[in-house]
Every structure is written in structure tokens, then in C-alpha cells.
């Protein structure tokens, strides 16, 4: 009785947030199959190759979401995302005490949902959001210059802003 095995390699492609998995047969060159067995392998391989399996990346899925990180250097910039993405605002102290980032929606649609926030003892802040809608939103945080009990220090207030656009894929 002849025995043989078929090795299949998996290839994944991501197109506009959709992951396609395709199986590709790997047949060692030293193997020769009988015509009937070759026909069976060809039919099985054709069935595997003809029907790609699609999975959608979404916030509730087990696969990790794409995260866009905005920092002090992101002030005045625009980032493009879509539903399911995570947006993190990480502001280093740099001599300021920062607030958590807040959202200012450009329209009635809720684009970002607040997930977590923290202001450190050194004045840095971290705020996490999940993209839950489509549209445009502005993220904003306020930093106040640290004056370590120096009466001659003039308080300086700085506003950090970045735009987030969530598109329909």
C-alpha cells in the first residue's frame, strides 16, 4: 500500500482591514503520484485555493486591534483610522502637568469611546480610546507649566490637539 502526504502552507493577505487566508499545496519534487492520485490531489488543492476564508478585524475579535499612538509631537496632526482601531494619547511631562485627553466631536456620530486614562505623578498622561464610529473628532489635552512653589514663576498653559478621522472601508 502506497502512502503519501500533502503539505499545505498558509498565506495571509490583509486588504482594507479584511484578512484573507489561502492554502497553498507544497508537493516535494521527488514524489511522483499515480494519475488517479494526482487527479485527487489536484481537485483537493483546487478546492482549497478557490475558496479563501475571510475574517474581519473587529474590536470584539480575539486578534489584536491596530493601535495608533499620539504623543507630544503629534500636536496639530491628523491621523486616519477605522472602526476597531485603538487610539492612545501619551503625553510626556516635559515640564508640564497634562490632563487626560478629551474628545470634541465634529458631528452627531460618536467616533471615539473613552476606555482608560491616567495622569502620572510627574505630570505625564495616558488616555485610551476605541474607534466605534465614522466621522471626525478632535482630541484635546491641557498642560500647565510646573512651578515648584516659586512665586516668580508665571504659569503657562498649553493646549495639545490632534484630529482623528474614521473612514468607512
Secondary structure as UniProt FT lines:
FT   STRAND          7..15
FT   TURN            16..17
FT   STRAND          18..26
FT   TURN            29..30
FT   HELIX           35..50
FT   STRAND          53..56
FT   TURN            59..60
FT   STRAND          67..70
FT   HELIX           72..74
FT   TURN            75..76
FT   STRAND          78..81
FT   TURN            83..84
FT   STRAND          86..91
FT   TURN            94..95
FT   STRAND          96..98
FT   STRAND          102..105
FT   STRAND          112..119
FT   TURN            121..122
FT   STRAND          125..131
FT   STRAND          135..145
FT   TURN            151..152
FT   STRAND          157..166
//
